[in-house]
Amino acid sequence: MQIAPDLLQQIVDHALQDAPDECCGFVWLRDGVATEVVRVENTAHSPFRFEVGPSDLLALADAGDDGLDAIIYHSHTRSAPRPSQTDVNFAANWPGVEWLIVGTAGAEPEVRNWRIDPDGTVTEVEVLVDAGV
């Protein structure tokens, strides 16, 4: 995924603003380049997990109709930005979707991106921050 610094900052800001609860949202992509960040409500209002409401999930499912791909982002407020077992379980419903996680537990926020395969295999995916996009 390629993303402009200001779009990535929107995600980090969302994570910091919603702490101590996890935040969540989507990044819309066209040809692997981020075009928009969409904040959604964590309906769980929890520091341990996130839930996306039904209408927001429908928007995610409909993204492909517009030629867009989506990445789901959320934050981990108490752990490293690596998929938890809860994330792996949830991702089984969304094969092929990448998961951008912002870790806010450390001194500085850390952002990492993951592909979670239906069999539970987790693979890190590069995030290319590029001011030219």
C-alpha positions in Angstrom: 0.0 0.0 0.0 1.2 3.5 -0.8 -0.1 6.4 1.3 0.5 10.1 1.6 1.8 11.3 4.9 -1.3 13.4 5.6 -3.6 10.4 5.2 -1.5 8.3 7.4 -1.4 11.1 10.0 -5.3 11.1 10.0 -5.2 7.4 11.0 -2.6 8.0 13.8 -4.6 11.0 15.0 -7.8 8.9 15.1 -6.0 6.3 17.2 -4.7 8.8 19.6 -8.0 10.6 20.0 -10.0 7.5 20.6 -7.5 6.1 23.2 -7.9 4.3 25.6 -10.5 2.7 23.3 -9.5 1.1 20.0 -10.4 3.1 16.9 -11.4 1.7 13.6 -12.0 2.8 10.0 -11.2 2.1 6.3 -8.6 3.3 3.9 -9.9 3.3 0.3 -7.3 2.3 -2.3 -7.2 2.6 -6.1 -4.5 0.5 -7.7 -2.7 0.1 -4.4 -2.7 3.9 -3.6 -4.6 5.3 -0.7 -7.2 7.8 -1.8 -9.2 8.4 1.4 -9.4 7.6 5.1 -12.8 7.0 6.5 -13.3 7.0 10.3 -16.0 4.8 11.6 -17.3 4.3 15.1 -16.0 1.4 17.2 -19.4 0.3 18.4 -17.7 -1.9 21.1 -16.2 1.2 22.7 -13.5 -1.0 24.1 -9.8 -0.8 24.7 -9.6 -4.6 23.9 -11.4 -4.9 20.6 -13.3 -3.1 17.9 -16.6 -3.7 16.2 -17.8 -2.0 13.0 -21.5 -1.2 12.7 -23.7 -2.9 10.0 -24.0 0.2 7.8 -20.3 0.7 7.9 -19.7 -3.0 7.0 -22.0 -2.6 4.0 -20.0 0.4 2.8 -16.9 -1.8 3.0 -18.5 -4.6 1.1 -19.7 -2.1 -1.6 -16.3 -0.6 -2.1 -15.4 -3.1 -4.8 -18.4 -1.9 -6.9 -16.7 1.4 -7.3 -13.4 -0.1 -8.3 -11.9 0.5 -4.9 -10.1 -1.8 -2.6 -10.2 -1.3 1.1 -7.9 -1.7 4.1 -9.4 -2.0 7.5 -7.5 0.0 10.1 -7.7 -0.1 13.9 -5.6 0.6 16.9 -4.1 -1.5 19.6 -3.9 0.6 22.7 -2.2 -1.9 25.0 -0.1 -4.1 22.7 2.1 -4.0 19.6 0.5 -3.4 16.2 0.4 -7.0 15.3 -2.9 -8.9 14.7 -4.4 -10.5 17.8 -6.2 -13.8 17.7 -9.5 -11.7 17.8 -8.2 -9.9 14.6 -7.3 -13.2 12.9 -10.8 -14.6 13.7 -12.6 -11.5 12.4 -10.4 -11.4 9.3 -11.7 -14.9 8.3 -14.9 -13.1 7.1 -12.9 -10.7 4.9 -10.4 -12.7 2.8 -7.9 -10.6 0.9 -8.5 -7.5 3.0 -5.4 -6.0 4.6 -5.4 -4.8 8.2 -3.5 -1.6 9.2 -2.9 -1.5 12.9 -1.7 1.5 14.9 0.0 0.7 18.1 -0.3 3.4 20.7 1.2 1.6 23.7 4.7 2.9 23.2 6.2 6.4 23.4 5.5 6.9 19.7 2.7 5.4 17.6 3.8 2.6 15.4 1.9 1.6 12.2 2.1 -1.8 10.5 0.0 -3.4 7.8 -1.0 -7.1 7.6 -2.6 -9.6 5.3 -4.5 -12.3 7.2 -5.3 -15.4 5.1 -8.4 -17.5 5.7 -6.2 -20.2 7.2 -4.9 -17.7 9.8 -1.6 -17.1 8.2 -0.4 -13.5 9.0 2.0 -11.8 6.6 3.3 -8.2 7.0 2.6 -6.0 4.0 4.7 -2.9 3.3 3.4 0.6 3.9 5.1 3.0 1.6 4.6 6.6 2.9 5.0 8.8 -0.2 4.5 12.6 -0.3 4.2 12.3 -4.0 0.8 10.5 -4.1 
